Amino acid sequence: MTVAMPEADKKLPLEFIDFSAVAEDACRLFHGRGHTYAGFEHMNIDWLSPVALITLYKEEDNDYLILLAEALQAQLGEQCKTVLVQFRCRERAPTSLFLGEECNRTEITENGMTFNLEFGRAQNTGLFLDMANGRQWVKAQSENANVLNLFSYTCAFSVAALAGGADKVMNVDLSRTSLTMGRDNHRSNGHDLKKVKFEGVDIFKSYGRLRKHGPYDLLISDPPSFQKGSVDIKRDYSKIIKRIPQLMKPGGKVMLCLNAPELGEQFLFDNVAEHCPDCVFQEQLPTPAVFKEAEVGKGLKVLIFIYSPKAE
C-alpha cells in the first residue's frame, strides 16, 4: 500500500519508528514528548494490539491525522485493526476512531503477563508502558515475598509480583474503579485472589491498616505527581519515606518511582537521606530505549534501595 506524503512542513514521524518492536503486544512506537524530534513534541504513538493509539498534546489537522492513521496501518499490516487518536489537549482527553474497527477494550501480553486495557473511558489505558522494566524487575524479585504496592492503580505491579511467586500482595489506591480493573488483571492471569488484598483508601490516612499486614519484603511506591485534594508529590513523598521503618523487614527492597518532569533523581536521594537514611541505594532502573528524553532527568525515575537498619 502506497501512502501519499503531506507537504514538506507536515512530515510524518514514521522514519523515526522501529516497527520491528511490534513483535510485542504493547510498546511505545514514537515518543515525541521526549522533545528529541523537532516538530513532534506534541505527539506519542503506542502499539496496543490490535490498536495503534496516537496521543496529542496539541491540536493537529484532521486530514493530517487521517494520513498518519493510514500510514501506520500500512506499516503495521493486518494485525492493526484500529487507529485511535486521544486528544489530551482537549477537556477530559476524548478518544476518537480514525481508522478501522471500534475498539473500547483489549487484552495484551507483556513478559508472560496479561493486562486489560481500555480506550476512551479514562485519560490512561490502564498500563504505563514506560514502566515495563519496573514490572520485569518486580517479577524477578518477588518469590515468596510479602509485597506492598502503594498507589497501585490497576495493580500491574501486583500482577508482576504474583507472576514472580509472591506469597501476598497488598494493593492500595484511592480509586476503587482502578482496583476493580486490578482484580480483572489478576483473574486474566489465573492468580489466586486469596493472595491479594485491595484497599481503596487514602494511603496517608491508613498506615495502621498497612502495618497490620506487614512487615513487607518489597515496597513499591509509584505515586502520581499531583492529584487535586489527595497527592502533591513535592509535599507528600517524604511522608511515605518516613514510614519505611514501620513497614519493612530488615533487608527488604524498596522501589521508589518518580514521574514528575520538574523533579530529578536527586529529589528522591535527598528525601531518603533526610527521612530514612537506613535505606541504601542499589540501582536505578532504565526506561525502555524508545523513551528518549532531550533533557536528562525529565522522564520516569525508578530507584531501588535496600532497607538496612543499623543494629542498636
N, C-alpha and C positions, 0 to 999 in steps of 0.2 A: 504493500500500500504506500503510495507516494503522498506526502503531506506538504502542501504549499507553505512556504515561509512568509512571515509578515515582513513589513518594511524594515529597513536596517536598524532603526532605533527601537524595534519591538521584537528582538530576537527571543527565541525560546531557550529555556535553560537545559535542554536535553543534552547538549555537548558536555555538560558537567556531571551527568548522571552515569553511574556504573550499573547498567541494567543486569549484570550478572548477579547482583545482590538479590534479585527477586527469586532466586532458588529458595530463599526463606519465605515464610508466610507473612512476616511482618518486619518492616525495616523502613528507615528514612531513606528516601532516594535522593532528595535535594534539600540542603539546609541553608536557605538564603538568609535566615535570621542570624546566622553567624557573622554576617557582614563581610564575607570573603569573596562574594561575587557581586561586583558593582552593577547596580540596576535591579537586583533581585532581592534586596534586603527585606522586602515585604512578603516573601513567599517561602513556604515549605511544601514539599511533596512527599507523601508517605505511601507505601505499599502495604495494604492490609487486606490480604487476599479474601475475596476477588475484587477488592476496591482500590482504586487509586484516589487518594484524597489530597486535594490541593487546598492549602490553608493560606488565606490572605489577611495581612495586617494593614493593607491599604487598598482602596478600590482599584479595580482593573477593568479594562474594556471588555465588554461581553463577547465580542467577536474574537478577541484575542484568547479568552478563556476557552471558547469552543475549539479554536485551533489547537491550543495546548492539550485539551482533553483528547482530541483526535490523534495528536502526535503520541501522547502517552499510550493510548490503546493500541496504536500501530506498533509501538516498540514492545509492549508487554504481551501482545498476542491474545490468543483465545482465553488465557487464564484471567484476563481483565474483563470482567463483566460490567463494571460500573465505574464511572468517574464522577466524584462528588467535589464540590467546592464549598468550603466553610469560610464565611465572611467574619473573621474575628474583628474586622474594622467596623462592624455594624452592631447595634444593640442586640444583646442576647446571642450573638455569634450564630446566626442561622446557617443551615446547610442546604445546598441546592443540588439537584441532579442535573448534570450537564451532558451525560452520555451513558447509554446502556440501560440496564435494568434498575428498578427501585431496589435499594438495599438499606435496611434500617439496623441490621444486626448481622454479625459474622462471628465465626469461631476460628481462631488462629492457633498455630503451634509454634512455640519457641523453646529450643533446648529441651525438647521432650515434654514440655508442659503445655497445657491447653488454657486459653484465655478467651472469654467472651467480650466482644466489643460492640458498642452501639454508636450509631450515627444520627445526629440531629436532635438527640434528646437532651444533651448537656454540652458544655463547652469542650470537654475532653471525651475521648472514646472509651476510656477505662484502662488504658495501658500506656505508660510513658516509655517511648522507645529508647530514649537516651539512657535509661536505667537497665538496659539488657545485661550489661556486665555485672551490675549490682545483684540482679536476680541470680545470675550464674554463680556469683561468689556466695550468696546466701545458701543456695542449694548445696554447694560444696562444703559448707561449714556447719551444717545443721544436724548431723547424725546424733541421735539420742539427746538432742538439746531441748531445753525449755526456752521458748523464744517469745520476746515481747516486741510487737510490731506497732509502733506509735504512728498516728496519722496514716492509718493503713489503707485508706481509700478503698479500692476494690480487692484488696488482700493479695496482690500479686506476690509480694514477698512471703506471705503466708503459704501460698501455693508452692513457692520455691522451697521453703523450709520443710514442708511435708514431703515434697518430692525428694528431698535430701535425707529423709529419715528422722525428722524431728519427732520427739515424744509429745510435745504440746506447743501450741501457739496461741497467744493472746493478741487479738486484733482490736485496736482502739481507734475509733473515729467518731466525730460528732455527727456525721451523715449516716443515718440508718439506711438510706437508699443505696449508698455505696457498699455498705456491709452486706446488704441483700445480694448485690451483684457479686460480692466476695464469696458468699455461700454457693452461688451458681458456679463460680470458678472452681471451687473445691469439688463440687458434685461432678463437674465435667471431667475432672481428673481422677474420679473414683476414690477420693480420700475419705477416710473415716472421720466424720464430723464430731465424734466424741473427743477427738484430739484437739479441736479448735474451739476457741471461745470468741464471741463477737460482742464488744461492748460499745454501744452508741452513746458515749459520754464525753464530757469536756475533760480532756487529759489533765488540765491544770487544776481541776477540782476533784480529781479521782485517784490521787496517789495511794490512798488507803486501799482501794479496791485492787490497784495494780500490785501492791506489795503482797496482798493476800495470796496471789497466785505465783509469787516468786519464791526464792530468788531465781534470776534468769541466767542462762548461759550465753544468750545472744540478745542484744537490744538493737533495734533498728529504729532510727528517728529520721523520717523524711517529711518534714513539715512544709506546708505552703508558705510562701514568702509573706503573704498578707491575706487575711480574711476578715472583713469588717466585723467587729464585735467578738472575734474569737482568737485570732492569731496575728501578732505583729512580730515577725521573727527577730528583728533587731532588739526588741524588748524582751521577748519570751524565751529565746533559745537557752539563755543562762539558767532559767527555771528548770529546764529538763536536765541540763548537765549537772546541776546541784544535786539532783535526786539519784544519780547513778549509784552512789554508795549504798543507798537504801534498797535498790532494785537488783543489783548484780551480784553474782557469785565472784569471789576472787578468781582471776584468770579468765573471766568472761570477756566476750568480744563485743565491741560497741561500734556500730556503723552510724556515723553522723553525716547526714546529707544536707546540702545547701544549694538552692536553685535561684538565688537572688542575684541578678546580674551586677548589682551595685556592691555586693559583698564578696570578697575573695576568701581563699582558704584561711588567711590569717585571722579572719573573724572567728572561725572555729578554734584555731590554735589558741588564740587569746582567751576565749571563754573557757576552754578546757584547763588552761594553765591557771586561771583565776579561781574557777569553781570546782574543778575535780582534778587536781594535779596528779592523783594516783592513776589517771588514765595515761598510758604510754602509747605514743604514736607508733603504728606499724607500717602502714602503706596508704597510698592514695590510689583508688581505682580509676582507670581511664574510662572515658566515654567511647562509644563506637567511633571509628575514624571519620565517618561521614559528618559528625557533629563538630566540624571545624569552626573555630572562633577567631576572628581577626584580632581581638584583644584578649590576651591570656587572662583567665580567671572569670570571664563573663558567663561561661556556661555552667553546667552542673558540676558540683564538687562533692566527692564521696570520700570521706576519711575513715580509716579503720584504726581503732585503739584497743588496747588490752587493759582491762581494769585490774591493776596490780597494787592493792593496798599494802603499805609498809607494815611489817609486823610491829606490834606495840611492845 
